[in-house]
Amino acid sequence: MLKRIIDLPDNVLGIEASGKVTAEDYQAVLVPELEDKLRKINKVRLLYVFGDTFDGYTGAAAWQDAKVGLTHLTQFDRIAVVTDVDWIRNSVKVFGFAMRGEVHVFAIDDLLEAREWVSEPASTGNLGFEFLDEQGILILQPHGELNATDFQRIAGEIDPHIKRVGDLTGVIIEAEHFPGWDDLSAFAAHFRFVKHHRNNVKRLALVSNDHVMAALPLLAKRFLVQESRHFPIAKKTEALAWVSQA
C-alpha cells in the first residue's frame, strides 16, 4: 500500500510504500496527490520511502510507477528515495540520470537527512534574474559559473507565463563576460533550456562591454531568435526599450 507522509513543505510530496503496492494504490494515493500539487506549482519534490515491510510491486503497479515517471519527467525538482532494498537502490542509480531534477538515494537510517535534503530551500545559484510578467520580459544577470538549478528556477518562473499568455516579448542578458558552467550537468541543463524555449522568444538583447559577448547576437540571430542586438552597459535602458517593442 501507499500512504502520504505529512508535515512536509507544500512543494514536497511524501509517499511511504509498505506491503505489496498495487496499481490501485497509485490511482488512489500517489497520482491524485501529485496532480493536486501540480495544479498549484510548476515543480514538485518527491520523498519516496520504502518501509521495512515493503514487499514489492504487482505488475500493474510497476507499469503505473513507470507512467508517473515518464509523464512528469520534467516536473520533479528533487527526488529523495529512501530504502535499504538493493534492487531499488540500483535501479534509481541506473535510471536517475534521465530525470531533469536531482535524485538522491538514502538508507532507511538516513530518513531524517533525506527529509531535510528534499525540503531545503532551492539554491539561489549564480544566475540572477528578474521576470517582468506583465511585459513578458526576462532579464538575466549571470555573476558566476552557471549550474543546473539556475535553469530549473528560471523555467519554473517563465513556463507558466508561456503556457498562459504565449511567447516572451524578449530576453535581456546583462553580463560583464560569459561565466561558463560549473560542470557538465549545468551545460546539459543550459542546452535543454535553450532548446525548449528558443521558439518562445521574440527578441534577445545582450548588454555587455565584453567583445565576445558583443559578437553573440550574430549567432543568436542565426540559430536561436528572430531578432537579436548588442548594447553596451551604458545603454541598458535603450536595450529594455528595444526589447519591449517586439
N, C-alpha and C positions, 0 to 999 in steps of 0.2 A: 504494500500500500504506500501511498504518498500522503504526506501531511505538510501543511505550511508551517514554517518557522516564524514566529512572531518576534517583536522587539528588534526590528532592523530598520534602517533608514528607508524612506519612501522609494528610493531608486533601486533598492535591493530586494529581490525575490528569494526567499529562503525555502527550500524544499528538503524534507528528510524522507528517504526511502527505507522501508523495512519489510520483512517478509517477502512474498512474491509480488512483484509490480506488474500490473495488468494494463492493457490499453484503456480500460475504463477509468483507471486511476489518473491517467494523463488527461482524459477528457473531462473528468470531474474536478481535478485539482490544478495541475500544472498549467494546462492550456488556458483556462479562463482567468487564472491569476496573472499569467504573463500578458495576455491580451488586454486585461484591465489596466495594467501598468503602462502598456504601450499606447493606450488611448490618452494618457496624461503626459508622458515623457517620451523622448525620442530614443534614449539609450537606457538599457536596463542592466543591472548587475545581478548575477545569479550565485547563490550559495547552495550547493547541492551536496547533501550529506548522506552517505550510505552507512546506516547504523549497523551495529553488531549482528542484528537479526536479519539483515538483508539476504535474500535467498535467490536473487536473480530476476530476470525479466521473462515474461511469456513472449512468444514470437511476435505477437501483435504489438506488445508494448515496446519491444526493441525497434519495430518499424515506426511507432509513434515518436520515440525518442529521436530517431534519425530525422523524421519530418520536422520536428520542432527545431532541431539544429539547422537544417537546410533552409527552412522558411524564414528564420530570424537570424541568419548568419551574420548580418551586418548590424544587428540591433543590440548585441551584447557588448557592453563596455568592459566588463570584467567577469570572469567565471572562476569561482573557487570550488574545486571538487575535493571533498573530504572523505577519505576511505582508506582502509587497510587491505582492500581486495586487490590482489596483484593484477588481474586481467583488466580491471577498470583503470588502475593507475597507468598501466602500459598503453591501453587504448587512448587515454587522454594525451599522453606524451606523444603518441604517433600522429593523432589526428588534430591535436590542439593547434598546430601551425596554421590550419585552414581558417581558424576564427580570426576576425578582424581585431577583436579586443584581446586583452591579456588573459591568459589561462594559467592557473597555478594548481598543483595537486598538493594536498596536505594530508598528513596522517590523522587518525581519529584523535590521538592525544594532542594534536595541534589545532583543535577546533576553535579555540579562543583566538589564536593567531589568524586563522582563516577568516573569522568574523571581522576582526579588526582590519585585515587587508582589504576585504571586499567592501568594507564600509567607509574606508578612509576617503577624505576629500580628494577630488581629482587634482592632479598636478597642474599648476598654472603654466608650466612649460616655458619655452623660450620664444614663443610666438605670440606677442601681444596683439590683440585685435579689438576692433570696435565695429559693431554692426548697426548701421542706421536703417532700422527695419522699414520705416515709412518711405524712405528714399530707395531702399533696396541696394545700398552701397556697403561693401565690406572693406574696411581699412585694416591692413596687416602691417605690423611693425616687428620684424624679427630682431632679437637682441642677443642671440646666442645660437649654438648648433641646434637645429630642429630635431624634435623627437616625435615618435609615432602618436603620442597622445595629443600633440598640438593639433593635428589634423582631425582627430576624433572630436575634440572640443569645438572646432570651427564648423564641422559638418553638423554637429548637434544643434548649432545656432542657426545656420542658414537653410538647412534642408526643410524644416517646417515652412519657412517663407517661400521657398521654391515650390513646394507642394501646394501651398495655399494661393500664392499670387502668380507664380511663374518665374521667368528669368530674373537674375540680378541685373540692376541697371549697370553696375560696374564694380570693379575691384581696384583699390589703390594699395600699392606696396611701397612703403616708405622704409628705406634701409641705407645705411652708410655703405654696406657691401653685402654680398650674399654670404650668409654664415655657414652654409654646408649642413650636413646631417651628423647626428651623434652616433648612428650605427646603421646597419643595413635595413633593419625593420623600419627605421624612420624614412629612409629613401623609398622603400616599398610603399609605405603609407602615403608619402607625398605623391608618388606616381599614381596610386589608386585615386587619390583625391582629385588630381588634375583630370584624370581620365573620366571620372564620373561627373565632373562639373564643368568641363570645357565648353559644352554646348549651352550652358546656363548663364554665361557672362557676355554682356554686350560690349563693354569697353574695359580695357585694362590700362591703368596709369602707373608707371614706375617712377617714383620720386627718389632721386639719389644723385649725388655728385660723383659717384664711382663710375669709371669709364666702362667697366664690364657690365654693370647694371644698365648703363645707358644704351648698350647695344642689344639688350634683351628684347625690347619691343619689336625689333625686326623678326626675331624668331617667333615671338608670341603671335604676331600678326599672321605669320605663315602657317603655324601649326595649331594655335590654341584659340584665339578670339578674332572677331571680325575687325576690331579697331584697337590699336594699342599705341601709346605715346610715352615718351620720356619727358620728365620735368626735373629741373634742378631743385634742390631742397628749398631754396628761397621762393619757389613758386608753387608751394603746396596748395594754397588757396585756388590758384588757377587750375591745378590738376583736379581738385574737387569739383570746380565749376564745369570743367570739360566732361568729366565722367557723368555728372548729373544731367547733361543734355542728351544722353543716349536715348 
